Amino acid sequence: MRLRHPCRSYGLRPVAERQQQLDAATIDGARAIGLADRIGTITVGKRADLVLLDGLAHLAGNGGCAGAVVTSLRPSDVDTVIVDGRIVKRAGRLVGVDLAELRASATEIARRARDRGTFS
């Protein structure tokens, strides 16, 4: 008889697996593309792409923040995003982006792709 991890009975992944998923999206991804010396961890001298999260309080005691980040957070839980040292989202709002213009541009690109037959 094969025993299942209790988390799997409820469709959840064990904490260690969730940490591995977070690593896959950060340092392992950086290693895979040969940039681990420049990105992938928060280290002095590396390029800084950071996401500051809000909304973790309701997840206290669930087995760690890594698990919450991987399995439970939504875009609305992202408070601040810093890309290469530049703030691009602050207090949940994009900085320096005209969202209406961005949506209109994306709609136009999708329309052109559809007209060319790129999308069916």
C-alpha positions as CSV (number, residue, x, y, z in Angstrom):
1,M,0.0,0.0,0.0
2,R,1.3,3.5,-0.9
3,L,0.8,6.2,1.6
4,R,-0.1,9.7,0.5
5,H,1.0,12.9,2.1
6,P,-2.0,14.3,4.1
7,C,-1.8,17.5,2.2
8,R,-2.4,15.6,-1.1
9,S,-5.7,14.3,0.2
10,Y,-7.0,17.9,0.1
11,G,-5.3,18.8,-3.1
12,L,-2.5,20.7,-1.3
13,R,1.2,20.3,-1.8
14,P,3.6,19.8,1.0
15,V,5.5,22.9,2.1
16,A,8.8,21.6,0.8
17,E,7.3,21.2,-2.7
18,R,6.0,24.8,-2.6
19,Q,9.4,26.1,-1.7
20,Q,10.8,24.1,-4.6
21,Q,8.3,25.8,-6.9
22,L,9.3,29.3,-5.6
23,D,13.0,28.3,-6.1
24,A,12.1,27.2,-9.7
25,A,10.7,30.6,-10.4
26,T,13.7,32.4,-8.9
27,I,17.2,31.0,-8.5
28,D,16.6,27.8,-10.5
29,G,15.3,29.9,-13.4
30,A,18.3,32.1,-13.2
31,R,20.6,29.1,-13.3
32,A,18.8,27.6,-16.3
33,I,19.4,30.7,-18.4
34,G,23.0,31.2,-17.1
35,L,22.3,34.3,-15.1
36,A,22.5,33.1,-11.5
37,D,25.5,35.3,-11.0
38,R,23.3,38.4,-11.7
39,I,19.8,37.5,-10.8
40,G,17.7,35.0,-8.9
41,T,18.4,35.9,-5.3
42,I,18.4,39.0,-3.2
43,T,22.1,39.5,-2.9
44,V,24.3,42.7,-2.9
45,G,25.5,43.4,-6.4
46,K,22.7,41.5,-8.2
47,R,20.0,43.1,-10.2
48,A,17.0,43.8,-8.1
49,D,13.6,42.6,-9.2
50,L,11.4,42.4,-6.1
51,V,7.7,41.9,-5.4
52,L,6.4,43.2,-2.1
53,L,3.3,41.3,-1.1
54,D,0.3,42.2,1.1
55,G,-2.4,39.9,2.2
56,L,-0.4,37.2,4.0
57,A,-2.0,37.7,7.4
58,H,-4.9,35.4,6.7
59,L,-2.4,32.7,5.7
60,A,-0.6,32.6,9.1
61,G,0.2,29.1,10.2
62,N,-0.4,27.4,6.8
63,G,3.2,26.2,6.5
64,G,5.2,29.2,5.4
65,C,5.2,32.2,3.1
66,A,6.6,30.3,0.2
67,G,3.6,28.1,0.1
68,A,1.3,31.1,0.3
69,V,3.0,32.9,-2.5
70,V,2.9,29.8,-4.8
71,T,-0.6,28.6,-4.0
72,S,-2.8,31.3,-2.5
73,L,-2.0,34.9,-3.6
74,R,-3.7,36.9,-6.3
75,P,-2.6,39.9,-8.3
76,S,-4.4,42.1,-5.8
77,D,-2.0,40.9,-3.1
78,V,0.9,42.5,-4.9
79,D,1.6,45.9,-3.3
80,T,4.8,47.0,-4.8
81,V,7.0,45.8,-7.7
82,I,10.6,46.9,-8.3
83,V,12.2,46.0,-11.6
84,D,16.0,46.6,-11.9
85,G,15.7,49.1,-9.0
86,R,12.8,51.0,-10.6
87,I,9.4,51.0,-8.9
88,V,6.7,50.0,-11.5
89,K,3.9,49.3,-9.0
90,R,3.3,51.1,-5.7
91,A,0.4,50.6,-3.3
92,G,-1.3,48.2,-5.8
93,R,-1.2,50.7,-8.7
94,L,1.0,50.7,-11.7
95,V,3.4,53.7,-11.8
96,G,4.0,55.6,-15.0
97,V,1.5,53.5,-17.1
98,D,-1.6,54.8,-18.8
99,L,-3.7,51.7,-18.3
100,A,-6.4,52.8,-20.7
101,E,-3.8,53.4,-23.4
102,L,-2.1,50.0,-22.7
103,R,-5.5,48.2,-23.0
104,A,-6.3,50.0,-26.3
105,S,-2.9,49.1,-27.7
106,A,-3.3,45.4,-26.6
107,T,-6.7,45.3,-28.2
108,E,-5.4,46.7,-31.5
109,I,-2.5,44.2,-31.5
110,A,-5.0,41.4,-30.9
111,R,-7.3,42.7,-33.7
112,R,-4.4,42.8,-36.2
113,A,-3.2,39.3,-35.2
114,R,-6.7,38.0,-35.7
115,D,-7.1,39.8,-39.1
116,R,-3.8,38.2,-40.2
117,G,-5.1,34.8,-39.2
118,T,-2.6,34.4,-36.3
119,F,-5.5,33.6,-34.0
120,S,-8.4,31.5,-35.0
